[in-house]
Amino acid sequence: MRRSLKIAAIVAAVAGLCTLGLAAETVKVGFIYVGPIGDYGWSHAHNVAREICEQNFPWLETVYVESVPEGEVETYIDQLVRQGCNIVFTTSFGFMDGTYAAALRYPKVILAHCSGFMRAPNLATYMADFYQVYYLNGLMAGALTKTGKVAYVGAFPIPEVKRHLNAFAIGVREVNPNAEVHVRWIYEWFNPAAAKEATEALVAEGCDVFAFTEDSPTVVQVAAERGFPSFAHYSPMYDFAPDYVVSGQLVHWEAIYLDFLQKVHDGVYTNENLEHVDYWWLLSQKAVEVGAKPGMMINPVFEDDLKAYIVDHPVFGEISAYDLVMVRYNQMADPGVTFDPFQGPIYDRRGVLRVPEGMWMSVDSLITMEWAVEGVVGPWPGEP
Amino acid sequence: MKRVGPFVLERRLAPSRGAVLGISLLAVVLALLVAAVIFWGYGVNPWHAYRVIFQGTLASPQGWAEVVRRAIPLILCGVGLVVAFRAQFWNIGAEGQILAGAVAATGVALFSGLPDPWLLPAMFLAGFLAGAVWGMIPALLKVKLRVNDVISTLMLNYVMMYIVEWLVHGPWKGPTARGFAYSDLFPRAARLPLIPGTRVHWITLVVGVAMAIACAFLLSRTKLGYETRVVGQSQDAARYAGIDFLKVTLWVMLISGGLAGLAGAGEMAGVHYRLRSPAHISMGYGYTAIIVAWLARGSPLAAVVTALLFGLIFAAGDVIKVALAMPFQVTDVFNGLILFFLIGSELLMYWHIRWAPKRAASEG
């Protein structure tokens, strides 16, 4: 009995020492970005999150590499590992193959790949998605349009952007059933010139409210010049047109990074148990935010207009657009999410039933969405 | 003879090999000195910077491997461009020819249904042919319609870029890519073996060096090579000698475009394993190869050396970005400085500068 007690004590002491050793050890994390950190979108947002992590965790040391071509990601992972990184985040879908190969070659290193789907015991995946936020923006846009035509400037016709556009259109039509969402594609993530051209084309079509996916504030600026309201994308763009930016989509990658790093530090995540770790974080996890700048969900300039716009809603009866936004936001932001924008019945614009009555979509079908909802007008490459 | 202040410039017709090498090295050293000032200005000790760069590239086997890997497409394209430039055909289109090769190789890898052992040879062959066809279009345009070759080759780059974009967004978008604009992954049999522990697809490297030797032989020892050189020296003389301008131009561009196409096939089978956005496939290798060829001064074998030099510069840029945490633009600044000094040193190669104050000259 005494003997086993002694053994237990020794085991406990050793275990304690081990955890102490682990806790004292600094964690070195490498971030690989596809774009320059000076862009006004994706890579910039990841880099802001990296800085927040570094401020939060005294045991954390970070390095980053920007503007990494997709095919070169393995080389950069090699270099980061050689420099002593124990965790590497790769932040573009195109890095998937290289990250996976590196995960097999460095079984001791923890990797996490943003927006992909290939996992391994030491490779997790993560994504912060905007579709709920776009839906809420759509509710506001549908209430503010006078011509019944809302504009969307899209980067690429890929499922991610299509999903956001569809969610936006669903919001628009919920408050304004006859409104249309007109779309133009520019086939670039960053191209202010093309974004300007697309915006002007949509103005010419009669659109008077603007949303977009592109990594510059161009659409906001061009719309403001013409006196039209718009929704910011990805970064705080309020300051570019304080009288015209209604709301927008903001990302908080740090929510995911802080959680992940804390769990690695606590020993919850190791290089052997990440096979099923897939972050798909939305409003309720606070990975994304509604607003044109942090803390301001709706620009006060538009509050009265939204409160004056009354909808006869099938669920809530007579309700102002403003209140509807708040109700829907709460339904999605509460930990027990009670609403999803893609709640059936949803038909695509060709009349095919895509989501049956009362059903929600799975993450898998959300991230492979190719169809367009009713009310979307314009080209739609790859439409099934 | 030309007088600049107290200096006299005398034209050198053919600079000696020693002079070329010495002056080029001097240019590189000067560029490194100026780059040192930039490092220092950014707050990085230049001595430390160069030590880190050296350790990350030439001092380690993995570093060397990266230098060689980045040089592989440059060797193939550079050798091809040397051949074109010898015939005074200004092929600015290697970038598009690389992509043509990449597209053809992808087509074979994904859709040919060939038995496994034939897949890689067929990919290289298809890559060569596609690059050659893409290169021979401007050749025909030049000979038949007198279309400026610089413009037509350059513009065809953009055409090919958009073809690749269209393919990955349209018909070749892979079902396994979940809607993203990528083709499917190549089957295992369509991927080149790598030197273990590195990313060097050595077969493409061997092909590149073999092509350099073959082109050196072609230019110096064959009838076609002789005709190429005559056309390059003087088109009128070539016509007078009865050399078929059309035939020579087509052959030259078949080789030049074909080698770039091989580079594209090699990148696909050795690095990417799937068709993706064109900017991520070639990354300007076709444009860098112009400088590689230009510095090689008409010698295919020298192009192997200059390609390795640029492989080193690229690899050094990677090290600068990661180990020194400098902004990515610094790589371009670094490359630009080396180029600036190399091109600037041209003057020294063809002009001999002599100190000769006026008075001394008039007395003499």
Interface residues (C-beta under 8 A of the other chain):
Chain A: P36 V63 Y64 V65 E66 S67 P69 E70 G71 E72 E74 T75 Y76 D78 Q79 L80 R82 Q83 F93 G94 D97 F117 F156 P157 I158 P159 E160 K162 Y187 I367 T368 M369 E370 P381 G382
Chain B: G56 Q62 E66 E165 H169 G170 K173 R178 G179 F180 A181 Y182 L185 R199 E267 V271 H272 Y273 R274 R276 S277 A279 H280 I281 M283 D318 V319 K321 V322 A323 A325 P327 F328
